Amino acid sequence: MPKGGVRPGSGRPRGAANKRTSEIANRAIAEGLSPLEVMLIAMREHVNACRWDQAAEIAKDAAAYIHPRLAAVMHAGAPGATAQTVDMSARDIIASRIKGIIERTRG
């Protein structure tokens, strides 16, 4: 087995915090002022001054820290097949649900 050299997946992960970055982050937290708080303060200042474009730009950046992104949904089906839709009335939907309940209780 070879020793040394470049190996896939070895080393520090990209974007991992080093000691200096961790110290800066810990100091900011100890001071009670996080980057998110700075963005929110700046956004409120722009809102109070009716500078809506600047406030919206900051709000867009801050939203990633506050609101989770929606996950992509993959609909299962045959590869390359198109999705089929069926128009159903309320009566058809209720009948289908009742049929499913009856089949589950019999099974």
C-alpha positions as CSV (number, residue, x, y, z in Angstrom):
1,M,0.0,0.0,0.0
2,P,1.5,3.4,-1.0
3,K,2.2,5.9,1.7
4,G,1.8,9.7,1.5
5,G,0.7,11.6,-1.5
6,V,-2.7,13.0,-2.5
7,R,-5.7,10.9,-1.5
8,P,-9.3,11.8,-2.2
9,G,-11.1,13.0,0.9
10,S,-8.0,13.5,3.0
11,G,-7.0,16.7,4.8
12,R,-9.1,19.5,6.3
13,P,-12.6,19.9,4.7
14,R,-13.1,22.9,2.6
15,G,-14.5,25.8,4.6
16,A,-13.6,24.3,8.0
17,A,-12.9,27.0,10.6
18,N,-9.3,27.3,11.6
19,K,-8.1,28.5,15.0
20,R,-8.1,32.2,14.0
21,T,-11.6,32.0,12.6
22,S,-12.9,30.3,15.7
23,E,-11.3,32.9,17.9
24,I,-12.9,35.7,15.9
25,A,-16.3,34.0,16.0
26,N,-16.1,33.3,19.8
27,R,-15.1,36.9,20.5
28,A,-18.0,38.2,18.5
29,I,-20.4,35.9,20.4
30,A,-18.9,37.0,23.7
31,E,-19.4,40.6,22.8
32,G,-23.0,39.8,21.9
33,L,-22.9,41.0,18.4
34,S,-23.2,38.4,15.6
35,P,-23.1,39.0,11.9
36,L,-26.8,38.4,11.7
37,E,-27.4,41.0,14.4
38,V,-25.4,43.5,12.5
39,M,-27.3,42.8,9.3
40,L,-30.6,43.2,11.2
41,I,-29.6,46.5,12.8
42,A,-28.5,47.9,9.4
43,M,-31.7,46.7,7.8
44,R,-33.8,48.4,10.5
45,E,-31.8,51.6,9.9
46,H,-32.6,51.6,6.2
47,V,-36.3,50.8,6.9
48,N,-36.5,53.8,9.3
49,A,-34.9,56.0,6.7
50,C,-37.3,54.7,4.0
51,R,-34.4,53.3,1.9
52,W,-36.4,50.2,0.9
53,D,-33.9,49.0,-1.8
54,Q,-31.0,48.8,0.6
55,A,-33.2,47.2,3.4
56,A,-34.5,44.6,0.9
57,E,-30.9,43.7,-0.1
58,I,-29.8,43.2,3.5
59,A,-33.1,41.3,4.3
60,K,-32.3,38.9,1.4
61,D,-28.9,38.2,2.8
62,A,-30.2,37.8,6.4
63,A,-33.1,35.5,5.4
64,A,-30.7,32.6,4.8
65,Y,-29.9,32.7,8.6
66,I,-33.5,32.9,9.7
67,H,-35.7,31.0,7.3
68,P,-34.8,27.5,6.1
69,R,-34.7,26.7,2.4
70,L,-37.3,24.4,1.0
71,A,-35.8,21.0,0.1
72,A,-36.1,19.8,-3.4
73,V,-38.7,17.0,-3.9
74,M,-38.1,14.1,-6.2
75,H,-41.2,12.4,-7.5
76,A,-40.7,8.7,-8.0
77,G,-41.7,7.2,-11.3
78,A,-40.4,5.4,-14.3
79,P,-37.2,7.1,-15.6
80,G,-38.1,9.3,-18.5
81,A,-41.9,8.9,-18.0
82,T,-44.2,11.9,-17.8
83,A,-46.4,12.4,-14.8
84,Q,-50.0,11.5,-15.2
85,T,-52.7,13.6,-13.7
86,V,-56.4,12.6,-13.2
87,D,-59.2,15.0,-12.8
88,M,-61.5,13.8,-9.9
89,S,-64.6,15.3,-8.4
90,A,-65.0,15.6,-4.7
91,R,-67.4,12.6,-4.8
92,D,-64.6,10.5,-6.6
93,I,-62.0,11.5,-4.1
94,I,-64.2,10.5,-1.1
95,A,-65.2,7.2,-2.8
96,S,-61.5,6.5,-3.4
97,R,-60.6,7.1,0.2
98,I,-63.4,5.0,1.5
99,K,-62.4,2.2,-0.9
100,G,-58.8,2.4,0.5
101,I,-60.0,2.3,4.1
102,I,-62.2,-0.8,3.4
103,E,-59.3,-2.5,1.6
104,R,-57.0,-1.9,4.6
105,T,-59.5,-3.2,7.1
106,R,-60.0,-6.4,5.1
107,G,-56.3,-7.1,4.6
